[in-house]
């Protein structure tokens, strides 16, 4: 078992092709270790993600609209903040609003004059680090769940994942858009209760696991045996959560670049004819989170959506969550979001498609619903709903 020291984790050096999820960038003030190496030699970490709901497993009906700092204090300390907590919040707001002067230089560029760090800055920083998730632990597999109180709770999701992966392995990380979609599922849990679900590009499986707590059956799909094995392990780790709602999550291979399901009985994570028939007969929800970062894959995903919805017996609703990522490109010599622009264009093409069998209606979902997972819900996160209505 490889040990990663505190110094090494605090001062990482990544290759030029390394991609690191923002979720993993925020680590608490604790020792960070890993549980194993996967089949391709990548370190695998175990994270605990806390669901903000009560002990009976019923989500709180109170939609919290305070700032993220105040929200965390509320869930930590009860419905009312104590005097000490309120003083800290006021101090943090003062730190954020004072001592920074914005100026423009002769060329019109923005210059930011930063104030010196003080003891109060350090205190505020420590306050923020205390509330950050995920909690990353390092224990041997046999000792990974020695804290019985934490592991048997119905408000903890345990996810194995990697960090700082090449672009082709980003599915092994946990991404914010998956959290946004999971929040919506928990907020609208009655909508998804007892339904049959297909997730495209499920990655670590966290969103399938969340919806598996209320849905009847979930087919969590992706490609790559190593990724699918990790996803299956996460389903096993959280089996007790899905058993509460008698749900089932099946991990399956689904390649968007191929027109047929993999039905080879000797291939891992292949489909049986009965499972394909069950999907076509009963599926009413399709979802995907943070899979729109490559134009070719975006096109392949929408082709897969079109093909599958045409084979379904019933109308279905598709939920797509994503994060707009701005990048400076030499081609435009400006900050652009080309992957997002291509996604929106393809979404418009689907809605305007002249089809006699299915009518596609696209609408955005405003991200002002309750937050059940602790992460930064930035304005670049978006959630879209596509209603695929059967006409014949």
Buried (B, 14 or more C-beta within 10 A) or exposed (E): EEEBEEEEBEEEEEEEEEBBBBBBEBBBEEEBBBBBEBEEEBBBBBBBBBBBBEEEBEBBEEEBEEEBBBBBBBBEEEEEBEEEBEEBBEBBBEBEEEEEEEEEEEEEEEEEEEEEEEEEEEEBEEBEEEBBBBBBBBBEEEEBBEBEEBBEBBBBBBBBBBBBBEEEBBBBBBBBBBBBBBBBBBBBBEEBEEBBBBBBBBBBBBBBBBBBBBBBBBBBBBBBEBBBBBBBBBBEBBBEBBEEBEBBBBBBBBBBEEEEBBEEEEEEBBBEEEBBEBBBEBBBBBBBBBBBBBBEBBBBBBBBBBEBBEEBEEBBBBBBBBBBEEEEEEEEEEEBBBBBEBBBEBBEEBEEEEEEEBBBEBEEBEBEBBBBBBBEBEEBBBBBBBBBBBEE
